[in-house]
Amino acid sequence: MTRVVVCGALGRMGRRIIELSLQDPEVDVVGGVEHPDCIPSLDLGEALGKEELKGRPLTSRLEELLPACDVVVEFSGNTTAAVGHTKLATLDGKGIVIGTTGFTEQEIKEIEESSRNAPVLLSPNMSLGVNLLFKLTEIAAKVLKDKNFDMEIVEIHHRFKKDAPSGTAVKLANILKENAGLERVIYGREGEAPRKEGDLGVFAVRGGDVVGDHTVYFLGFGERIELTHRASSRDTFAKGAVEAAKWIKGREPGMYSMFDVLDL
């Protein structure tokens, strides 16, 4: 049994992770963490309307719940809070799965430092399909490098998404940069903007209730390749987060990704 605390318990992803955890006999949600202004009750079951969670605490202070858990699942959506939760969890020797995105380079460094104390799984996207997209993008980038193919990324998300481009798009861009030798990322074009050698375009579209679409374009002369993943339900991400929480329990300190969980 993996005892889990969910940070961002009342958010879109937090709710789905808890819902799917209740359906998994190997996972026990022992409590939730939320911003103090968002807590309607100190009882997680009452806050979520889940009878089976009655008596489980809901708090703004992760340290209060660490003694009762094995793994922290971080989907607070706030990078400052996520870094703080990572430090608290790892100093207590607890593994943490981080799905929050939008970190700065300095914040990533702080998370990596925390991983010296306990296992940290950081992934911009927990779904099987997206992680396969990462691998396919890596393969295509290596094959098409120096073959006169231009590479671009377009991502679409719902109107409420805070960060742009998405963490998944940033990951895809890094894969292309590392494997195709691209040097400069362009986040928009206007006026006279001819493409230069080594450019990589990344574009974010926001609107409606789109869960998440990502397309990587490999544009040649007379042909093009499009690698696309479309998510129609947040459950794809939530399921991955639950599997990651089970997988990371008892691992050695260090940085991990969904590639490790899925053995890609």
C-alpha positions in Angstrom: 0.0 0.0 0.0 1.3 3.5 -1.0 0.1 6.2 1.4 -0.2 9.4 -0.6 -0.7 13.1 0.2 -2.0 15.2 -2.7 -0.9 18.9 -3.0 -3.5 20.9 -4.9 -6.1 18.5 -3.7 -9.1 20.7 -4.7 -7.8 21.6 -8.1 -8.8 20.0 -11.4 -5.9 17.5 -11.4 -5.9 17.0 -7.7 -9.5 15.9 -7.7 -9.0 13.5 -10.5 -5.9 12.0 -8.9 -7.8 11.5 -5.7 -10.8 10.0 -7.5 -8.6 7.5 -9.3 -6.7 6.7 -6.2 -9.9 5.7 -4.5 -10.4 3.1 -7.3 -6.9 1.7 -6.8 -6.5 -0.9 -3.9 -2.8 -0.2 -3.8 -3.1 3.5 -3.0 -4.4 5.2 0.2 -4.9 9.0 0.1 -4.1 10.0 3.7 -4.6 13.8 3.3 -4.6 16.8 1.1 -2.9 20.2 0.9 -4.4 23.4 -0.5 -3.8 27.1 -0.4 -5.4 28.5 2.9 -7.8 30.7 1.0 -9.2 27.6 -0.8 -9.9 25.4 2.1 -13.7 25.2 2.9 -13.2 22.5 5.5 -10.3 20.9 7.4 -11.8 17.5 6.5 -10.8 16.3 3.0 -13.9 14.1 2.7 -16.2 17.0 3.4 -14.4 19.4 1.1 -14.6 16.9 -1.8 -18.0 15.4 -0.9 -16.4 11.9 -0.5 -17.7 9.9 2.3 -14.8 7.4 2.1 -12.4 10.3 2.8 -14.2 11.6 5.9 -11.7 12.1 8.7 -8.7 12.6 6.4 -7.1 16.0 7.0 -7.0 19.0 4.5 -4.4 21.6 5.4 -2.2 24.3 4.0 0.9 22.9 5.8 2.4 19.8 4.2 4.7 19.2 7.1 1.6 18.2 9.2 0.9 15.3 6.9 4.4 13.9 6.1 4.5 11.5 9.1 1.5 9.7 7.7 2.5 9.3 4.1 5.0 7.5 1.8 4.8 9.8 -1.2 3.7 13.3 -2.0 2.0 14.1 -5.3 2.5 17.8 -6.2 -0.1 19.4 -8.5 -0.6 22.7 -6.7 0.0 24.6 -10.0 2.2 27.1 -8.1 6.0 26.7 -8.7 7.0 28.5 -5.5 4.8 26.2 -3.5 5.9 23.2 -5.4 9.6 23.9 -4.7 8.8 24.4 -1.0 6.8 21.1 -0.9 9.7 19.3 -2.6 12.2 20.5 0.0 9.9 19.6 2.9 9.1 16.1 1.5 12.6 15.2 0.6 14.1 16.4 3.9 11.7 14.0 5.6 12.8 11.2 3.3 9.6 11.0 1.3 9.4 10.6 -2.4 7.6 13.2 -4.4 5.9 13.2 -7.9 5.8 16.7 -9.4 3.3 17.5 -12.1 3.3 21.3 -11.6 4.9 23.1 -14.6 6.4 26.5 -15.4 9.5 26.3 -13.3 12.4 28.7 -13.8 15.9 27.3 -14.3 16.8 28.3 -10.7 13.7 26.4 -9.4 14.7 23.3 -11.3 18.2 23.5 -9.7 16.6 23.7 -6.3 14.4 20.6 -7.0 17.5 18.7 -8.3 19.3 19.6 -5.0 16.4 18.3 -3.0 16.6 15.0 -4.9 19.9 14.2 -3.1 17.8 13.4 0.0 14.9 11.4 -1.5 13.5 10.4 -4.9 12.0 13.1 -7.0 10.0 12.4 -10.2 9.6 15.5 -12.3 7.5 15.3 -15.4 5.7 18.0 -17.4 3.2 15.4 -18.5 2.3 12.1 -16.9 0.4 10.4 -19.7 1.7 7.3 -21.5 0.9 8.8 -24.9 2.8 12.1 -24.4 5.8 10.3 -23.1 5.8 8.1 -26.2 5.5 11.4 -28.2 8.7 12.5 -26.4 10.5 9.4 -27.5 9.2 9.5 -31.1 10.2 13.2 -31.3 13.7 12.3 -30.2 14.0 9.5 -32.8 12.6 11.8 -35.6 14.9 14.7 -34.6 18.0 12.4 -34.8 17.0 11.0 -38.2 16.1 14.3 -39.8 19.0 16.4 -38.4 20.9 18.0 -41.2 18.3 16.7 -43.7 17.0 20.2 -44.4 13.8 19.8 -42.3 12.4 22.7 -40.3 11.0 21.9 -36.9 8.1 23.6 -35.1 5.8 23.0 -32.1 2.2 24.1 -31.7 0.3 23.5 -28.4 -3.3 24.2 -27.5 -4.8 24.4 -24.0 -7.9 25.7 -22.2 -8.3 29.4 -21.6 -7.4 29.1 -17.9 -3.9 27.6 -18.2 -1.4 29.8 -16.5 1.9 29.1 -18.2 2.8 29.4 -21.8 4.2 27.6 -23.6 3.1 24.4 -21.7 5.6 22.4 -19.8 5.1 19.6 -22.4 5.9 22.0 -25.2 9.1 23.1 -23.4 10.1 19.5 -23.0 9.5 18.8 -26.7 11.6 21.9 -27.6 14.4 20.7 -25.4 14.3 17.3 -27.1 14.6 19.0 -30.5 17.4 21.3 -29.4 19.4 18.5 -28.0 18.9 16.0 -30.8 18.7 18.2 -33.9 21.2 20.9 -32.9 18.6 23.7 -33.0 19.9 26.9 -31.2 17.2 29.6 -31.1 13.6 29.3 -29.9 11.1 31.6 -31.5 7.9 32.2 -29.5 6.1 34.3 -32.1 6.6 35.9 -35.5 5.4 39.3 -36.7 6.3 41.5 -39.6 9.3 40.4 -41.6 10.5 37.3 -39.9 12.1 34.9 -42.3 13.2 31.6 -40.8 16.9 31.4 -39.9 19.1 28.3 -39.8 18.7 26.7 -36.4 15.4 28.3 -35.5 12.7 26.4 -33.6 9.2 27.9 -33.5 7.0 27.2 -30.4 3.5 28.5 -30.4 0.8 28.5 -27.7 -2.9 28.7 -28.4 -5.4 29.2 -25.6 -9.2 28.9 -25.7 -12.2 27.0 -24.5 -11.9 23.8 -22.6 -9.1 22.1 -24.5 -7.4 19.6 -22.2 -4.2 19.6 -24.2 -3.0 19.2 -27.8 0.6 19.0 -28.9 1.9 18.7 -32.5 5.6 18.6 -33.5 6.1 19.5 -37.2 9.0 18.3 -39.3 8.7 20.4 -42.5 10.7 19.4 -45.5 10.4 20.3 -49.2 7.6 18.2 -50.8 6.7 16.4 -47.6 6.1 16.9 -43.9 5.7 14.8 -40.8 3.4 15.6 -38.0 3.5 13.9 -34.6 0.4 14.8 -32.6 -1.0 13.9 -29.2 -4.5 15.0 -28.2 -5.8 14.5 -24.6 -9.5 14.4 -24.3 -9.6 13.7 -20.5 -7.4 14.7 -17.6 -7.7 11.1 -16.5 -4.8 10.3 -18.8 -2.5 12.5 -16.7 -4.1 11.5 -13.3 -3.6 7.8 -14.0 0.0 8.4 -14.8 0.5 10.3 -11.6 -1.0 7.5 -9.6 1.2 5.0 -11.2 4.2 7.2 -10.7 3.4 7.5 -7.0 3.3 3.7 -6.6 6.5 3.3 -8.6 8.6 5.9 -6.7 7.9 4.5 -3.3 11.2 3.1 -1.8 13.4 4.3 -4.7 16.9 5.6 -4.1 17.4 9.4 -3.9 17.7 11.0 -7.3 15.9 12.6 -10.2 13.4 10.4 -12.2 11.0 10.9 -15.0 8.0 9.1 -16.5 10.5 7.4 -18.9 11.7 5.5 -15.8 8.2 4.6 -14.8 7.2 3.4 -18.3 10.6 1.9 -19.1 10.9 3.9 -22.3 
